[in-house]
Amino acid sequence: FIKIIGILYVRFVVEPKEIWSFFAPLMADKTEVEPANDGKKKTIATFVQGVIDELHYFDTILPRIPVPVQRKMAELMMQNQTRLDRLEQARARIKPGA
């Protein structure tokens, strides 16, 4: 729960150009959280992606991210996801005890 508050704090306070440096390490975090009381769980990575992509968090309007900065973050998220997918595939090929 503390991570969710931290993510929202960064999204509100930090300059848009610097947001990615805070969020990049969280993009691999598969910890499941329930950011709302609706019973839906999300991973920290999914929550971060939503906070970057969306302008609203429930009834609160988030500060706008300039389009060039948001495009760059979207590109970095795709590159990060590709890297994580490749890493997961490599881990699946490794046989324990071999």
N, C-alpha and C positions, 0 to 999 in steps of 0.2 A: 504494500500500500504506500509506503514511503517513496518508492521509485515513481509511482504514478504522480504523486505530488511534486516530486523533483522534475519530472518530465514537463508537467504543466508550467512549473515555475520558469524553467529554461525557455519554454515556448513564449511566455509572456515577457520576460525580462531581457533575454540575451538578443544581441543584434542578429538579424537574419543570416548574415554572412558567416557568423560564428556558431550557429546552432548545430551544424553537422558535426563539429568537433566534439560536442557533448553527446549527440545521438548515435554516432557511428559505433561505439562499443556496445550499445544496447541492441543493435540490429541482429545480433546472434543470440540474444537472450530468449530462451524458449520457456521461461518461467511463466506459468499460467496465473493470471490475476483476474479478478472480477471488478472492473473499474466502476461498475454501476450495480445497483441492487436488482437487476433484471434477470440474474441467473446465467447470463452469457459470459463465458470466460474467453479471454484473449491472451495471447502471449505478449510479453513486453515488446517484442519486435513489431508485432501487428499494431499494438497501441501507438507506438512511436510513429509508424508509417501513417496511421490515421491522423495523428496530431499534425503531421507535416502536410498531408494532403487536404485536410478539411479546414474550413473557416469557422466552424462551430463546434464547441464542445458542450453538448446539451443546449442550454439556453444562453451560453456565454459565447460572444464573438471573439475569436482569437485574432491577434494582430496579423495583418496581411504580410505574406512573404513576397518580395518582388519576384516577378515572373522569371527573370534569368536565374535568380538564386534557387527558386523552386525547381526549375528544369534541371539545374546542376545536381540538386539533391535527389531528384528522381533518377537521374543517370547513375549517381553513386549508389542508390538503393538497388538498382537493377544489377550493377556490377557486383555489389556485395552479395546479393541473392545468388547470382551465378557462381561466385566463389564458394558460398556455403553449400550449394547443391553439389558442386564438384567434390568438396571435402566429404560430404555425406556419402557420395558414391564410392570414393576411395576407402572410407571406413567400412563400407558394406563388403568390399572385396577382401578385406583383411580377415583372415581366419584365426581365431584364438588358438594359441598353442602351436602355430605353424612356424 
